Amino acid sequence: MKEYQYPLDLDWTTDEMVIVTDMWSAVEEAYESGIDTVRFLNTYKEFKTVVKSIGEEKRLGNEFEKASGYSLYRTVQQAKKQGSGKLKLGVV
């Protein structure tokens, strides 16, 4: 596993940082071992309570992908398409 920092906004509260960190962990899990699709989508729903704008989501997702190689966008799209079951993506 690579060492990198999650993209976070220092203006967020501790609770908000935990929610966003949970999102990055869920994306990692989708790539590395697989995650339940419904659980992933619930985590994403929580993430959207903190990161409301598409622009901010895109910026943070791009930062995360540069650091980790894992795509938030592709993971969310696959989860929405799949709807249920185990979500597993391959490394790009």
Protein Blocks (a to p, Z undefined) as FASTA:
>chain_A
ZZddddddfkbcfklmmmmmmmmmmmmmmmmnopafklmmmmmmmmmmmmmbfklmmmmm
mmmmmmnopafklmmmmmmmnopajdddddZZ
